[in-house]
Amino acid sequence: MTMAIENKVVMKAFRIYTLLAREGEVGKELLQQYMADDEVRGLVDQFAREVDCVTLIAGEQLYMIPETRLSPFHMSNEAIKRGYLRANSVNADLYLMYVSMIVLIGSFYDSYQTMEPTRSFIGIEEWTALVNERIAVLKGYSEGELREMEKEFSYNWISVIDKWSGMDDIKETASKQSGNTISRVSFMDSVRKFMIAQQLVMEIGNQEITLTEKAKVIVQRYFMELEYNRGILEFLYQSSSSDEEGQAYAGDI
């Protein structure tokens, strides 16, 4: 009898894990099963850890996301470039993409310790302008300072500056882009599409996007943790290399 119960628990957990592995998420019914049984929940979490993933609950969904690059579910740089950026994209495009995503998150929160967003949505043109402000901050550093920061954060800041500076500063919406024009807004639209596909943002119309519940949970769980990102946020958000320490807040953009 005990073996039958244990096998039932294992199979229930394995079913949830299998769907998480295939879809990346499960809905309300399986979430309730996950929450209702400690043994099931423990097994699902254990299965996830075995593939370097973690589970998280956002709204009425249960998600499984890769925690390290070693996870077989981690999306490689090449996959991102092929799926969301231009055919001739290089690593500098990815660095700029990551910076753009950090700036987007920063636009919704006013400090490292803010657990809830302080705004509801952002338009793509405003987002583009905020990225431009951050790049302008980076330009204020000397090449030597930037190279030192590259060693610390593993971000190629010089290539980020060069990539952004090489794009056309076109003030039209992404939908009006044509031909081979490389514009800042069209690049930002590519980042937007990636974040929508990853269920980090959703469109609410008029070129405006808002954070999803999944994104909010990830921010609360990882983005605000000092051990994960504070160093890079401090560097990116200070207004100059000689600013006072207290100025490194996302709300200062």
C-alpha positions in Angstrom: 0.0 0.0 0.0 2.8 2.4 0.9 4.7 1.6 -2.3 1.5 2.3 -4.3 1.0 5.7 -2.6 4.7 6.5 -3.1 4.5 5.6 -6.8 1.4 7.7 -7.2 3.2 10.7 -5.7 6.3 10.2 -7.9 4.2 9.9 -11.0 2.1 13.0 -10.2 5.4 14.9 -9.6 6.9 13.5 -12.7 3.9 14.5 -14.8 4.2 18.1 -13.6 7.9 18.2 -14.2 7.5 16.7 -17.7 5.1 19.4 -18.6 7.4 22.1 -17.1 10.3 20.7 -19.2 8.2 20.7 -22.4 6.3 23.9 -22.0 8.2 25.9 -19.4 5.0 26.3 -17.4 1.9 24.6 -16.1 -1.6 26.1 -15.3 -3.9 26.4 -12.4 -4.9 22.7 -12.0 -1.4 21.3 -11.8 -0.3 24.3 -9.7 -2.9 23.4 -7.2 -1.6 19.8 -7.1 2.0 21.1 -6.7 0.9 23.4 -3.8 -1.4 20.9 -2.1 1.2 18.1 -1.5 4.5 18.7 0.1 6.0 15.5 -1.3 4.9 16.3 -4.8 6.3 19.8 -4.5 9.6 18.5 -3.1 10.0 16.0 -5.9 9.2 18.5 -8.6 11.7 21.0 -7.2 14.3 18.2 -6.9 13.8 17.2 -10.5 14.2 20.9 -11.5 17.4 21.2 -9.5 18.9 18.2 -11.3 18.8 20.2 -14.5 20.0 23.4 -12.9 16.5 25.0 -12.9 14.3 26.5 -10.3 10.5 26.7 -10.0 8.6 29.8 -9.4 4.9 30.7 -9.0 3.5 33.8 -10.7 -0.3 34.3 -10.6 -1.9 31.0 -11.4 1.0 29.6 -13.3 4.0 27.5 -12.2 7.2 28.1 -14.2 10.5 26.4 -14.5 13.4 28.6 -15.4 17.2 27.8 -15.9 19.3 29.0 -13.0 22.7 28.6 -14.6 24.2 28.3 -18.1 24.8 24.6 -17.4 21.1 23.9 -17.6 20.0 22.2 -20.8 17.1 24.6 -20.8 19.4 27.7 -20.9 18.9 29.5 -24.2 22.3 29.9 -25.9 23.6 33.2 -27.3 23.5 31.7 -30.8 19.8 30.7 -30.3 18.9 34.3 -29.2 20.8 35.8 -32.2 19.2 33.5 -34.7 15.7 33.8 -33.2 15.4 37.5 -32.4 18.2 39.6 -33.8 19.5 40.3 -37.2 21.3 37.6 -39.3 24.7 39.3 -38.9 24.4 39.9 -35.2 27.5 39.6 -33.0 28.0 39.4 -29.2 27.9 43.2 -29.0 24.2 43.0 -30.0 23.6 40.6 -27.1 25.4 42.8 -24.6 23.3 45.8 -25.8 20.2 43.6 -25.6 21.0 42.7 -21.9 21.6 46.3 -21.1 18.3 47.3 -22.7 16.5 44.7 -20.6 18.1 46.0 -17.4 17.1 49.5 -18.2 13.6 48.4 -18.9 13.4 46.7 -15.5 15.0 49.7 -13.9 12.3 51.9 -15.3 9.6 50.1 -13.4 11.3 50.2 -10.0 12.7 53.1 -8.1 15.4 51.4 -6.0 17.0 48.1 -5.3 14.7 47.4 -2.4 11.4 48.3 -4.1 9.5 45.0 -4.3 6.6 46.3 -6.4 6.7 48.3 -9.7 6.2 52.0 -9.3 4.8 52.5 -12.8 2.3 50.5 -14.9 3.7 50.6 -18.4 6.3 52.1 -20.7 6.3 53.0 -24.4 9.1 51.9 -26.7 10.2 55.4 -27.6 10.6 56.3 -23.9 12.4 53.0 -23.3 14.7 53.8 -26.2 15.4 57.3 -24.7 16.3 55.8 -21.3 18.7 53.4 -22.9 20.3 56.3 -24.7 20.7 58.1 -21.4 22.5 55.1 -19.9 24.8 54.8 -22.9 25.6 58.5 -22.5 26.6 57.8 -18.9 28.9 55.0 -20.1 30.5 57.4 -22.6 31.5 59.5 -19.6 34.0 56.9 -18.5 37.5 56.6 -19.8 38.5 53.6 -21.9 40.7 52.4 -19.1 37.8 52.6 -16.6 35.5 50.7 -19.0 38.1 48.0 -19.5 38.5 47.5 -15.8 34.7 47.3 -15.4 34.6 44.7 -18.2 36.8 42.5 -16.1 34.6 42.8 -13.1 31.2 42.4 -14.7 32.0 40.4 -17.9 30.2 43.0 -20.0 32.0 44.5 -23.0 30.9 48.1 -22.3 33.0 49.6 -25.1 31.3 47.4 -27.7 27.9 48.3 -26.2 28.7 52.0 -26.7 30.0 51.4 -30.2 27.0 49.3 -31.2 24.5 51.8 -30.0 26.4 54.8 -31.4 26.5 53.1 -34.8 22.7 52.8 -35.0 20.6 55.5 -36.7 18.7 57.7 -34.3 15.4 57.5 -36.1 12.4 58.9 -34.3 9.8 56.8 -36.1 8.0 53.8 -34.6 9.3 50.3 -35.2 6.4 49.5 -37.5 7.6 52.1 -40.0 11.1 50.7 -40.4 12.0 49.4 -43.8 14.8 47.9 -45.8 18.1 47.4 -44.1 17.9 50.5 -41.9 19.5 49.8 -38.5 17.8 52.1 -36.1 17.7 52.2 -32.3 13.9 51.9 -32.2 14.0 48.8 -34.5 16.6 47.2 -32.3 14.5 47.9 -29.2 11.6 46.3 -31.0 13.6 43.1 -31.4 14.4 43.2 -27.6 10.6 43.7 -27.0 9.7 40.7 -29.1 12.3 38.5 -27.2 10.8 39.6 -23.8 7.3 39.0 -25.0 8.3 35.5 -26.2 9.9 34.8 -22.8 6.7 36.0 -21.1 8.6 38.8 -19.3 6.5 41.7 -20.8 3.1 41.9 -22.6 1.7 44.4 -24.9 -1.1 46.7 -23.8 -1.5 48.6 -27.1 -0.1 51.9 -28.6 3.5 50.6 -28.6 3.3 50.2 -24.8 4.3 47.2 -22.7 4.0 46.2 -19.1 5.8 43.6 -16.9 4.2 40.2 -16.5 3.7 38.5 -13.1 6.5 36.1 -14.1 8.9 39.1 -14.6 7.8 40.6 -11.3 8.6 37.4 -9.4 11.9 37.0 -11.1 12.8 40.6 -10.2 11.8 40.0 -6.5 13.6 36.7 -6.3 16.8 37.5 -8.2 17.1 41.0 -9.7 17.0 42.8 -6.3 19.4 40.4 -4.6 22.7 42.1 -4.0 24.7 38.9 -4.7 23.2 38.7 -8.2 23.1 42.1 -9.8 23.7 45.1 -7.5 27.3 45.7 -8.7 26.2 46.0 -12.3 23.2 48.1 -11.4 25.4 50.5 -9.4 27.7 50.9 -12.3 25.1 51.3 -15.0 22.9 53.7 -13.1 25.3 56.2 -11.6 25.2 59.4 -13.5 29.0 59.8 -13.7 32.1 58.0 -12.4 32.5 60.6 -9.7 28.9 60.4 -8.3 28.2 60.0 -4.7 27.4 56.4 -3.6 23.8 57.1 -2.9 23.0 57.9 -6.5 23.0 54.4 -7.9 19.3 53.9 -8.1 17.2 52.9 -11.0 14.8 55.7 -10.2 17.5 58.2 -11.0 17.2 57.6 -14.8 
